[in-house]
Amino acid sequence: MNTLLNVLRAAAEPTRLRLLALCAETELTVTELTQILGQSQPRVSRHLKVMCEAGLLDRFREGTWAFYRLKDDGEQGHFARTLVELIPQQDVELARDFERLQSIKKARADAAAAYFGANAAHWDEIRSLYVPETDVEGALLAAFGDDEICEFLDVGTGTGRMLELFADRFERGIGIDLSHDMLAVARTNLERSGCGHCQVRHGDMYHLPLSTGSIDAVTFHQVLHFASDPAAAIIEAARVLRTGARLAVVDFAPHTLEFLREEHAHRRLGFSDSEVIEWFEAAHLFPGEISHLEGDPLTVVVWTASKTATEERKAA
C-alpha cells in the first residue's frame, strides 16, 4: 500500500505525467526534455528527481549526459506502465509534446546519417582504439558456429562488411541502413567482392521492411551505440527472427571516451552485459555466450542470443 501511495504522490502533477509519457517512448536527456516541455532545466530536473526516488523512472549516467527512461521492472515498473496507459492520449498538450519528441528523434537520426555520410571512409581513428578488426570478425563468425543460414540480415550495414564476411555462410544476405551514402559504399564493395546474393536496402532498424519469422541470423555490428533506443531495435530484430535463429550484437563495453560522442555521434558510451541481457530477455530471446575482446582503451564485446519456442522459453 505504501509503495502505491508513494508512486501516486510522485506522479500526481501535470508535468510529471507528461514526463512519464515521454520517457515511456524513448530514453531522453534533461536537455531534450526541457526542449519538449518548454520549461527550465532546474524545474524539470526536480520533477525527474522526485519520480526517480519513487521508482517510476530509471536514471543512468554516461560521461557528462544523464538519460531517463520509464522503469520497466519490479512493482514500481508495473505501476509506471499502468499510469502511462491511463494518461489520455488525446490530450492536446501531450500531443504537442509528442510532436516535439518526433522532431528530436528526427534530429538524432539526421545527425547520425550526416556523420555516416561525411565519414564513410574514415574509420581508422576509432579502429586504432581496440583490438584488430580481424579478431572481432573471428569472434563474430565463431558466435554463429555451424548454424545453417538461409536468410541473413545485417542491421545498420554501413559499408556492407558483415555481408562480405558471412557471404559464404548464407544463401541470401540483406543489409539495412538509413544512410544513402553508406548504402552506395556498400553496393560498391559487394559488387567488387562478387557478392551477387547480397542486397542492401534503405530502412529503419525500428521498422525493418521484412516479414515476421523470415530471418535465420541477425547481426548488429558497431551500430547500437548510435541508436536512440537500442532495446526497441533488438525487439524489432527478434520479430523477424525465425524460431531457433540466432542474433549477435558487437559493440563496446562501457567507457568514458567522451570525444566519440562529441566528434563521432556516438549516443551511448558502450553497454554493460546486464543491460544487453535485459534487452534480449525483453525481446523473448535466450541469452547465449558473451565474448570480451579487451583492448586499449576500448573493449569490444560480442553478445549472442537465440529465439526459442515459447515452451522452451518457459522451461528455461
Secondary structure, DSSP 8 states (H G I E B T S, - for coil): -HHHHHHHHHH-SHHHHHHHHHHTTS-EEHHHHHHHHT--HHHHHHHHHHHHHTTSEEEEEETTEEEEEE--SHHHHHHHHHHHHHS-TT-HHHHHHHHHHHHHHHHHHHHHHHHHHH-TT--HHHHTTSS-HHHHHHHHHHHTTT--EEEEEEET-TTTHHHHHTTTTEEEEEEEES-HHHHHHHHHHHHHHT-TTEEEEE-BTTB-SS-TT-EEEEEEES-GGG-S-HHHHHHHHHHHEEEEEEEEEEEE-S---THHHHHH--SSS---HHHHHHHHHHTT-EEEEEEEE--SS--EEEEEEE---HHHHHH-
